[in-house]
Every structure is written in structure tokens, then in C-alpha cells.
Amino acid sequence: MNEATRVLLDESRIPRNWYNIVADLPVPPPPPLHPGTCRPVGPDDLAPLFPTELIGQEVGADRFVPIPPSVRDVYRLWRPTPLVRARRLERALDTPARIYYKYEGGSPSGSHKPNTAVPQTYYNAREGVRRLTTETGAGQWGSALAFACAQYGLECEIWMVRASYDQKPHRASLMRVYGATVHASPSPVTGAGRKVLEETPDSPGSLGIAISEAVEAAGAAQDTRYALGSVLNHVLLHQTVIGEEALEQLASLGETPDVIVGCTGGGSNFAGLAFPFLREKLAGRMDPVLRAVEPEACPSLTRGVYAYDFGDTAGLTPLLKMRTLGHGFVPDPIHAGGLRYHGMSPLLSHMYELGMFEAVAKGQTECFEAAVRFARTEGILPAPEPAHALAETVAEALRCREAGESKVLLTALCGHGHFDLGAYDRYLSGQMEDLALPRDRIDTALAELARLPGT
Ligand SMILES: *Cc1c(COP(=O)(O)O)cnc(C)c1O
């Protein structure tokens, strides 16, 4: 076995194709439904929101989708990303497990999000769109889209969830440096935002509310489309560059993973790392366990239901069959803002139903404990979202110690936490609480679901 610590690939190894796992599933995922007719949505329903090429990718079943040369050229700014063996963490845990992390925090905006922001912006620009609207939770997606819009000369207008806007004002500053316009959501500039503000003037906001605002704004202008940073099939597709590279990097060391761990908000970084390995698993070439980690404060996989629901709070999107806590659910303002989404990617939700991966939920203090341990050993400051994956990776490494097993663990370190130091301060000064969710709050949110068509 090769003993390298940091595995770097040459630029020429940036993948040439994205991998579409739908081609290899035993049963295709259920389609999105039009809320009025309860029929599957067609391309015409989506055309006001998304460019043709992305709609094709959303419903496509081709196994491989070529990455356009222009997109590969922007990827060259930070891809291929490093795969690193966390030897110092292993030593600190005294574990026989070998721990690897795939680090996406070295991208221009600091997370995996530019992997999809760049192609989404490219396809929109190619179809003559002049402005993109979007929501952002933790601010990672907003920064990524603002960066991509700067690359292709598009305007960018962003609704940032109020809780994150207040916790991390400098994320909004970064978006403005890239040239974007940023509103705290709920905002008075859309009907959806005004409605929430009337009922709850001090609302912390949620991704669902911010999506309603961005979708409304895109629908109101001819030259404007909407871009989503997670959840949808085309987003998961673009993120598979992570797993394709990791597959090659681990193979160059003569390693195959036993356990692959990623955090899940809408599911894109987990899917991006896991899907290429799952392809190999389905083909019988390896047999890793795949495990998603979500926050206890927003447990869509582990405590939600599998049902048709809206992707946003106001009910402007098609109905998506997914694991959901109900579109009216507003998660507590935990520090992992990127994991505060009421639903889960329909594709991952379908695969969860098929038993293709596992899920666990974690409280935030355990995650920050693992993140601080990681920072003190490996040096990188993780974002609060991948801290969830690190907490499970540490737990698995400790189980390996108990059992004397030298498993190979692979985790997605999908972003850095340089804008999250306020949260680290709270943790270090003992002010951080776990915000576990009482059953009655889930029941209340789910009660609304029973009134939806198709459920
Ligand atoms: C957006 C984001 C997430 C959550 O989104 P997924 O689609 O589940 O990946 C997690 N981590 C970071 C760093 C993010 O920016």
C-alpha cells in the first residue's frame, strides 16, 4: 500500500463526465407532480425557472453526461481537490482505522457548491439568461453562485436566511464583492417574504421561505431564472466530480473504502462523494457502507415521512416525493445553516427507501467537539455542516478501536468554517446547546402534509 498523506491529481484528471446514478437504479425515482393537476410536471412547467439543458439533466437517464469544456476550464481554478489521510487524527484517536477526507474547502468560495454553480450559470448564460435568483442558508451557496455569475457576466440576486445573515454578515459581504445583491429573508421585497413578516415579524427565516422569495422573483421577470444549490437531480449530478476524483485517488493508494460518511442538508455533497462508489458497489467491485449524517434539529431522513411535499414554504414549487418534515417546518437556528432544510433530495429519499444507504442524526455539540479535535490535529477548520460527518467518522473510528478493526473510512469535508468562528466561540465558551426536536413539533408540521394532493 502507498503511504502518501495527501493525494493530488494532475489537472488533466478533472473528470470529463458527470455520473447519473438514475441509469443504474433498480427502480426509477417517482416524478415531481404539478400541484394543480397531480400529473408529472413536464419541461414546459419548468421552463420559466430553469434553462432547457438543466431540465434535460433533471429528467435524464443517461449514465454519463459530458462536462462542457468551458465548465472544466473554470473547475481548473481549484480542481482536482486533494484527498488527505488524517494520520494525526487517527493517532489522536488511537484507532487502527485509516481515515481519509476529500477536501472541497479549497474552492474559491470555500465549499463544494461551485461544482454546480458553475455549470448552472454556464447553461443559463448560453441560453441568453441575464440574471439569476437564489436562496442561501449558511451563505455557501450564495457565495458560490455569486462567484459563478461573475465568471459568466450574469447578475445575481440572493435571499439569505435571516438567522445566517445575522450570524455571518461577512458571507453576504463576500457575495457583494463578487457583484451580487443580497437580501435577508424573509424580506419585504417579495409577496412571500411580506406574508411571513406580517405573521412573524422576528422570523429567523428558513431555506423554504428563502426559496419561495427567489422563485417568485424569477417568475416575475423574463430574462431571469432561478438556481437551486442542492436537492434536485441535476445538482447531485454535477457534484459527482467529487466522488469520481476520490475513487481514482483511493485506487492510486490501493485502498477501497469500508465506510463513506457525509452530512446531508439537501443531499448534494453526500451524493456527490457517494454515487460513484455506489456505482462500483452495484457492479460488485467494492462493498462500502454509505452513511448520511443530519442534525437532530432537522432530521428529515431519520424522523421525517416519505411523501409528496412542496420544496418551499409558500408552495410555489412542484410537489417532490421526498423525506420531509413538512414544508411549514422552520428548524431551530442551529449553526449548521446549510442543514436547515425541511426536505431531502427526492433521488436520495428514493434510494433511502430502497435501503441503499444508512442515516443517523447528531446534536451540534458533538459535531463541534469533533470539529475542534479535527482542527487541532489536521489543522483545517471545518464548516459546521461537515462537522456532522466528522462526528460520525470519529464515532466509527472509536468503534474500530474497540473492535480492533482497521477499516478504511472516507468522509466528505465539504467546506471550511472561516465564516463560522462565532459558532466556534459559542462552543468553546460553553454557550452552545443541542436543539433536539420534540415530537409534537414534527407532528404539527406533518399535519399540513395530509392536506396535499398526491400524498
Ligand atoms: C450547502 C452545504 C451543505 C448542505 O448541502 P448538501 O446539498 O446536503 O451538501 C453542507 N455543507 C456545506 C459546506 C455546504 O455549503
PDBQT file of the ligand as one rigid body, heavy atoms in Angstrom, charges set to zero:
ROOT
HETATM    1  C1  LIG A 501     -24.711  23.662   1.345  1.00  0.00    +0.000 C 
HETATM    2  C2  LIG A 501     -23.803  22.941   2.206  1.00  0.00    +0.000 A 
HETATM    3  C3  LIG A 501     -24.184  21.744   2.822  1.00  0.00    +0.000 A 
HETATM    4  C4  LIG A 501     -25.560  21.146   2.701  1.00  0.00    +0.000 C 
HETATM    5  O1  LIG A 501     -25.970  20.863   1.412  1.00  0.00    +0.000 OA
HETATM    6  P1  LIG A 501     -25.864  19.450   0.729  1.00  0.00    +0.000 P 
HETATM    7  O2  LIG A 501     -26.597  19.628  -0.537  1.00  0.00    +0.000 OA
HETATM    8  O3  LIG A 501     -26.517  18.445   1.636  1.00  0.00    +0.000 OA
HETATM    9  O4  LIG A 501     -24.425  19.169   0.529  1.00  0.00    +0.000 OA
HETATM   10  C5  LIG A 501     -23.267  21.089   3.599  1.00  0.00    +0.000 A 
HETATM   11  N1  LIG A 501     -22.031  21.584   3.773  1.00  0.00    +0.000 NA
HETATM   12  C6  LIG A 501     -21.616  22.725   3.206  1.00  0.00    +0.000 A 
HETATM   13  C7  LIG A 501     -20.224  23.199   3.440  1.00  0.00    +0.000 C 
HETATM   14  C8  LIG A 501     -22.488  23.435   2.396  1.00  0.00    +0.000 A 
HETATM   15  O5  LIG A 501     -22.073  24.558   1.806  1.00  0.00    +0.000 OA
ENDROOT
TORSDOF 0
